[in-house]
Amino acid sequence: MPPAPPTGTPLRPLIFATLATLIAGFVDAVGYAYLGGLFLSFMSGNSTRLGISLASGQLTAALHAAIVIGCFVIGALVGTLIADASARWKLVRILAVEVLLFALAAVLAERDAGFVALLPVAVAMGLQNAVHQIIAGADVGKSFVTGALFGVGQALARRLNGRGALTEAASYGLSWAAFVVGALVGTLMLVGTGMTAALVTAGLLLAGLAALAFVFNRHLGPAVAEFGGD
């Protein structure tokens, strides 16, 4: 007789996805404050900024937005290649590369590299979006919030129609809340300790996430799907 399938929301994938989203919020807040309005994982906002800058003739700002977007795309490309070439350890490998990119960014920030210091972080956020989590039917763990808020409303509508569960709406809501908390902590870290320390902290959080991915690997495997976005 086969074992009964698990019921409810898988706790370990939920923890992993929530922490991944929190880190994305942390990084976005740091990038936004340091780059004067550019994000490191929220490419919809950067695309809007690119169009506005082009329309107003702010060519330097437009170039910076385009470079950040390009770095994110490169990260998504590399992350997808790693995921496609890996089987069991795709999350661990992707997160390990992210940690190295954050270490590079911290070194560049310490040397006052300015705008260039955060480009490795944009690449890392593209990498992170190469995998995401499906928890209780909700797509969580990515660096976006518009889709999460839409998901809350959609899941509630399905619940009212008797075609869904409240756990789906709760998963989306938790993803949104984690992003906001991450942005709050990232901003406080940047103001209180400076850019280099904030990047080191984010790198350490990612290293912890990689350790969780290693320990929880057997439990995360079925929940991992490819590709993300905002």
N, C-alpha and C positions, 0 to 999 in steps of 0.2 A: 504494500500500500504506500503510495507516494506521500511525502510530508505535506501538511496543509500549508497553503500560501500564507505569507505574513499578512496581518491585518493592520489597519491604521497607517499613519504616516511614519515612514522609516526614520528613526531618530538620528542615526549617524549621518546619512546623507543630508538630512535637514540641517544639522549642526554645521557640516562642511559648507553647504551652499550659503547659509546665513553668514558665516565668517568671510567667505569669498566676497559677498556683496558688501559687507561692512568695510573690507579693505578697499574695494573699489570706491566707495564713498569717501573714505579717508584720503585716498590718492587724488580724487577729483577736486576736493576742497583745497588741498595743498597746491595743486597745479593752478587752479583758478585764482587763488590769492597771489601766487608768485608770478604768474604769467599775465596778470592784468586782464582776466576775463576769458582765458582759454582753458578748456578742460583737457584732461588726460585720458578719460575713458568715455566721455559723453560726446560722441561725434556729431550728433544732431545739432547740439549747441554750437560746436565749432563750424559746422557747415553753414549755419545761419550767420555766424560771425564772419565767415569768409565772404558770403554774399553782400552783407552790409558794408564790409571794408572795401570791397571792389566798387560798390555803388558810390561810396563817399570818397573814393580816390586814396584811401589809406593803404598804399601798396605794401608797406612793411608789415602792417598788421595782417593783411591778406596772405602775404608770403608765410608768415609764422603759422597762421591757421592751416594753410595748405601743407606745410611741413609736418605739423602734428598729425593731421589726418593721414598723410602718407606713411608716417611711422606706425600708426595704428594698423593700417592695412598690411604693412610688412609683418607686423606681429601676428595678425590673423593668419597670414599666409604661412609663416613659419610654424605657428601653433598647430594649424591644420595638417601640415606635412608631418609634424611629430606625432600627432594623434593617429594619422593614417598609417604611419610606419610602426606604431606601437600597439600592443594588445593589452596586457594586464597593467602595465605601469605608466600609461599615458599621462595621468594626472600628476604623478610624481615627477616625471621628466619635464613636463611643461612648467610646473611650479619651480623646479630647480633652475631652469633657465631664467625664469622671472627673478628669482633671488639674485642671480648673477647680474642681471640688468639693473636691479636696484642698487647693488653694491657699486656698479660702475657709475650710476647717477649720483650716489653719495660722494664718491671720489671727485667727480666733476664739480659738484656743488661746493665741496670743501675748497676747491681751487678757483672758486668764483667764475665758473664757466657760464653763468647766466642762463639764457634761454636753452642753450645746448645741453645743460645738465639734466633737463627733464625729458629730453627726447628718448633716452632708453626706457623711461617709465611709460611713455606712450606706446612703445613697442611691446612692453610687458603687458599692458592692458589689452592690446590686441591678442596677445598669446592667451590671456586668461579667458577671453571670449570665444576661444576655439573649442572649449568644452563648457557645458552647462548641465545643470541638474534638473531632472523632472521629479518633483516631490509632490505626492498626493494629486497628481494631474496638473500641477502648476509648474511653469517654467521659471525657475529661480536660480540665483547665483550669478547672474550676469550683471554687467555694469550699465543698467538702464533702469529708469524709474517710470517713464510714461507707460510702457507696456505692463509694468507691475500694477499700476493704478487702474489701467483698463482691465487687467485681469481680475482685480477685486470686484469691479462692477459686473463684469461678465459672469464670474463665478456666482455672485449673489443672484443674478438673474436666473442662472441655471438652477440654483437651489430653490428659488420661488416657483420655477416650473417643474420641480420635482425630478430634475435630471442631473443634479450635482450634489456635492457635499460641502458643508461649511469648511472642512479642512482645506479645500482648494483655495477658497477666498482667504483663509487664514495664512496659508503659505505665501500667497502673493503679498498680503499685508505685512507679513514678517520680513519679506525681501525688501519692501519699500522702507520699512522702519529701520532695518539694518543699514541701508544706504544712508539715511538721514543721520543716524547715530555715528556712522563712520565719518561723515562730513563734519559733524560737530567736533569729534575728537581730533580729526586732522587739522581743523582750523585752530583749535586751542593749542595743539602741539606746535604748529608753525609759529604762532605768536609767542608762545612761551619758551620754546627751545631753539627755534631757527630751522632753516631748510635742511641742513645736513642731518641733524638729529631726527627730524620728521621722516626723512627718507630711510635712515637706518632703522627706525621703528617699524616702518612699513615693510622693509625687507625682513626684519625679524618675525613679523606677523606672517609673512608669506612662508618663511622657513617653518614656522609652526604649522601652517596649513599643509605644507608638503609632508611634514611628519604625520599629520592626521591622515593624509591621503595614503601614506605608506601603511599605517596601522589599520585603517579602515578599508583597505583596498578591496577585500573580498565583499564588503558590504556596499561599497560605492559603485562597483562595476556595473550592475544592472541598471543603475539610475543615471549613468552618464550617456549623454547624447552629444552629437557634434554640432558645433557652430553656435554663435550667439550674435548679439547686436544690440542697438539701442533704438 
